[in-house]
């Protein structure tokens, strides 16, 4: 069994000097800062977690990226203490002018590219290549998804006719004008070794691409169950009459929500409700679920990130019923740390690293098995005090291994293994 959890934070044993004066500045490159990309969930996704973690151990950080949406300061997709440079795009294609503007804003001593994409990692490599050699800045690559899993994985082939290939290349909206076309994503996998260091967040991705595992962290001070009353939260969201199974995220077919709803069909208990918080920014899948299972579903819609702990406090159980697909195996579901930080009983499936992350502190079923999900729901409510005890154990585990502080200490430990000399990494290799 893979045990990839970091060691307890150094500060728990020996205080670390987090003075930022000697720490290199880090520029995090994000290809999509829109609400469909990294701008969703109020900055609670991977690049902003990396930024907060680095800040927590004294690294000056900025985030630089693209967006096809106007940036509204009233809905800023990041904590306000992280400098954010958003480069507007008139269309999805990133042209030379936008790339030059990105390069202009990269002030870091280290460039940290989020996602194995031409529009982030590819541009970071170009920037490294064209920079003067004495100012060559190391490039770190963070891989949080297997991008090709959305396009057929190993089976993907780009085989257009010669005429279609020309259209894709030459037309203003041709498919190959998009830097993140699957063909380019496929090519980028051959360039991982060009990174000075690779980080990722689970065993599936590490086995595929190598690198160092940095699990996702949670702001455990904001997500502190002692600050919220479950009863008051249920009353506030009109959930007081129900036993609440909560899915705080964007439903997609591979996330197994349909399996959970089928399990609820099997149980046929009217007071048991699945509450979806947020919903999908990509399509009308939410509506499809509501039309098929109106008797089981309550949709709260998008909530401000700061309100999420209060929302999750209303849950009796947080559910993460992933299906067994490459896309699911390549993920570290943030819903896990939502529930763990809030000391909630967690019902999940044995997919990817979920069993190792929960480490016996949750309730597990096989993927694609509604009958097992139904049995675990029954077991949870049959002894709910025991379920709450497991939730508290999950909170303790989150504090030790999956907090922003733990994430920051692990990042610092990894970076300390490398010595920056004239813009090049020297010494202990961790990539």
N, C-alpha and C positions, 0 to 999 in steps of 0.2 A: 504493500500500500504506500502510495506516495505521501510523504509528510513534508509539505512545502512551506509550512507556517514559519514566519520569522521568529527569531529568538525574542524574548521579552525585551521591551525598550531598555536601552542602555541606562537611561535616566533612573530606571527602577533600582539599579544596583549602584551606579556611579554617575553623579551628575556630569552632563556633557556641556562643554563650553559652546554656546550657540551664538557667539558674537559673529555678526555677518561680515565684519570688515575683511576677514581673510577668506571668505567664501566666494567662489566664482558666481557671477550672475548667470541666470538660466533663462533662455528664451524658448518658450514652448510653442511649437508651430502646430496649428489646428486647421485642417482643410475646410471645415464647415462649422461656423459659429452660429448658424441659423437655428430656429426653433425645431427644425427637423433633424438637426445634427447635434453638436455639442452644446448648443444653447438651450436645450430642453432641461426640464427639472431644475431650473434656477441655479445652474452651476453645480449640480450634485453628481455630475458624471466625471469620467476618468481624468480628462486633462485638468479640470479644476481641482480634483482631489490631489493630483500630483503637485499642482502649484501650492495648495494649502499645506501639503506635507513638507515640501521643500522649505516653505516659509517658516514652518514650525521649528525647523532646525537651523534657521539663520541664513538660508540662501535667498538673495534677492531674485525675484521671479517676475517675468512678464509673459502674457499670452498674446500671440499674434496670429491672426487668421482671416479667412474670407467669409463673406455672407452675402447672399442675394437679397436679404431683407434689410430695411433700415433699422439702425440700432436706436432703441428708445431707452433713454436713461431711466425711465420709470419702470422698465422691465429688463434691467441689465442682467445678462445671463451669467453673472459671476459675483462672488463677494466683492464689495467695493474696495477692499484693500489690495486687490490684485490688479496691477496695471493691465489694461486690455486695449489692444490696437486692432480694430476691425476694418478690413479693407473691403469696401463695397464692390460687388460684381453686378453688372447690368444683366448678365446671363450666367448660366452654370459654367460656361467655359472660362478658364483662367488664361488670359492672354499675357504677352510679354510685359505690358504696362503694369498689370496687377502683380506679376512676379517681381518686377523691380521695386514696387512699393513695399512688398513683403520684405525683400532683402534690406531695404532702407530702414525698416523698423526693427530688424534683428540686432539688438544691442548687446546680447548676452555673450559671455565667454564660452558658454556651452549652448549648442542648439539641440533641443529635445523635441524630436518629431513624433507627433501623436498619430498613430495608424500607419500601416504599411501601404501607403498610397503615393502615387506620383505627386499629388497635390499637397503633400506634407513632407514625407521622407524624401521623395524624388527632388523636390525643390530645395530641401536642406542639403542634399548631396551636391546639387548644382551650385548652391551658394558657397559651399566649402571649396568646390573646385575653382570657382572664379575669384575667390578671395586671394589676396596676396599671401604668399606662403608663410611669411612671418606672422600673419594674423590668422592663420588657419585655425578654425575653431572646431573642436570635436563635435561629432553628431551622435546623439543617443537616439535610438529608435524604441518607442513603446508600442507593443502590439497587443491590442485588447480584443481583437476579433480575427477570425480567419475570413478575410474579405471574399475569397473565392467560394466560400460556403454558400453565399447568396446567389451564385451563378453556376451551380452544378459541380463545384469542387474540382476534383481531378478530371472529371469528364468534360469540362468546358473546352470547346474548340471554336475558334473564329474562322469560319470558312465561307466567306461571301463570294459571289461572282466577281470577276474583275471589274465589271461596271459598278457594282454596289460598293466595292472597296474604294473606288475613286469618289463616289458620292459621299461615302463616310469620311473621306479625308478632305475633300475640297469644298463641299457645301458649308455655308456658314453655320448651320445647325447639324452638320454631319456627326454621326456617332463618335468617330475617332477624333473629333475636335475636343471631346471631353477627356481631360487628363485621367479621370477615374473610370474609363471604359474597362470592362473586364479583361480585355487583351492586355492592357497596360498593367492592371493589377496582377495578372498572371506573370508578366515579365518582372515585376518588382520583387517577386519572391526570390529571384536569382541574385538580388542585390543586397540581401540582408547582411551578408558578410562585410559589406562596405561600411556598416555602422561601427563606431568605436565601442559601443556598448549597446546591448539589447535588454530591455525589461519587458516583462509581461505579467499576467496575473493568474495563470493556472497551468496545470500540468500538460493539458492537451496542446496548448500553444508552445510551451517550453519544449516538449518533445518534437514538435514540428519545426520550430525556428531557433531553438536554443535560447540562451539568455538567462537572466536572473528573475526570479518570481518576486514581485512586489504586490501583495494582495491589496485590494481596495480598502481604504480606510473610511471610517465614519466619524462625524463630529459627535463624539459621545457626550459632550457637555450640552449641546443642543438637544440631542436625542437621549434624554435622561428621563426614564419613566417616573422618577420621584417628583418631577415637575408638573405632571399631568394626571388628572383624574379620569380613569376609563369611563366611569358613569357619567361624568359631566360631558365628556367628549361624545358619548353616544347620544346623550340628550341634545347636544348642540347640532349634531348632524342627523337628527330624527332617526336614530338607530336603536333607541332604548328598548324596543319591543323584540329585538332580534338577537340571535347568536350570529356574530359577524365573522365570516371568513373574508379576509381582506387581501386583495391583489393590488399593491401600489405600483403600477407601471403601465406600460403600453402593451395590450394583448396582441399577440401574433400567433399564428397557428402552431408554431414550434414550442410556444410557451405553455401549452397544455391546458389552457383554460377550459376548452371544450371537454377534456377528460374530467375535470373537476365538476363541471356542470352535469355531465352524465352521471357522476357519482352522486350528486344531489338528487337526480331523478330516481336513482336506486333507493336513496334514503327516504325521499318523499316526506320531508319535515318542513311544514310551512314557515316556521320561525327561523329556519336556517337560511341565511342570505349571503351571497357573494357580492362584496362591495368592490367595485373597480375604481381606483383613484387615478385620474389622469386621462388615460385612454391613448389611442394610437394617433400620432400626427401624420401617418402615412396614407391611410385609406379609411374605408367605412366598415372595417372589421368589427368595431364596437357595436355598430348598429345591427350588423348581422347577428351577433350574439344576443342582443336585446330582443330582436324579433323572434328568435328561436326559443329563448329561455326567459321570458318576461317575469315568470313566477319566481325565479331564483335571483335575479340580478337587480342591483342598485348601482347606478353610475353617478359618482360624485363629481366627475369632471376634473379639470386641471386645478390644482391648488398651489398657492405660493410655497416655495421651498421651506420658508420659516414656519409655515403652518403644518408641515408634514408630521412632526412628532405628535402634535395634538390630534391629527387625523388618525395616525397609527395607534394612538392610545385607545381609540374606540374599538379596535379589533379584539376579538377573542382569540383568533388564530391568524397568522400571516401565512399565505399559501404561495408556494413556488413549484408548480406541478410540471416542470419542463419535460418535453418529449425527447426521445433518443434520436437526435439529429446532429450532424456536424456543427451546425450553427449554435445549438444549445450547449454542446460539449465544449465549445470554444469560449464560453462566457463565464464570468463571475457575476451571478445575478445580484444587483445592488439591493434587491428586495430582501435578500438574506440578512445583510447587515442592518437594514431598516428594522427588521423584526428582532434580530439579536440585540441591537443597542437598546431597544424598547422593552426587552425582557418578555417578549411574546412567545407563546408556543408556536413552533414553525412546522408546517407540513410541507414536505418537499419530496422530490423523486430522486432516485439513484442515477443521476446523470452527471457526467464530468466529475468535478471535484467537490460537488455538493456534500457527499458523505464525509469527506475529510474536513471540509470547512465547519460543518456542524459538530463533528467529533462526538457523536452520541447525545447531543443536546437538543435534538429535534425528533420529529416523527417522519419516517421514510417509507415510501412505497416504490414499487417498480414503475418505470415509465410506461405510458400507454396502457395503464391498468386501472380503470375507474373503480372496479370492485375493491381493489386494495386501498385506494383513496377513501372510499366509503367506509371501509373497516377502520382505517386510522382516524377518521373524523369521529366515528362512534367511540373509539378508545379514548380519544382526547376528552370528550365531554363526559364519558363515564367516570373519569377520575381527573377532574379539571384542576384540583389542587396539585396533583402530581405534574400536570402539564405546565402549570405556572412555575413550579420548582425547576423544571427543565428550561423554561424561559429565562429564569434568573441565572442558571448556569451558562446559558448562551450569552447573556449580558456580560458575565464575568470573562468569558472567552473573548468577546468582542473588545473589551477594555484592554486585554493583554495583547491580542494579536491583530485586531482589525480596527483599531482607532486611527485617526489622523496622526496622532503622536507616534504610534508604532510604525505606521507607514513612513513617516519622516525619518525615524531613527534607522529603518532598514535602508532607505535611499541613501542616507548619509554614510552608512556603513559600506555600501557598495561603492559610492563615489570615493571614499577614503582609500579604497583598494587601488585606485588609479591616481597617479600624480600628474598634474597638468604642467608640462614643460614646453614652452614655445608653441603652445597651441596643440600639442600632441600628448596623448596618453602614454604614460610610462609606468612600468612596474606591474603589480599583480593583475592578471587578466581575469575578468569575470564575465566576459561576453561569450 
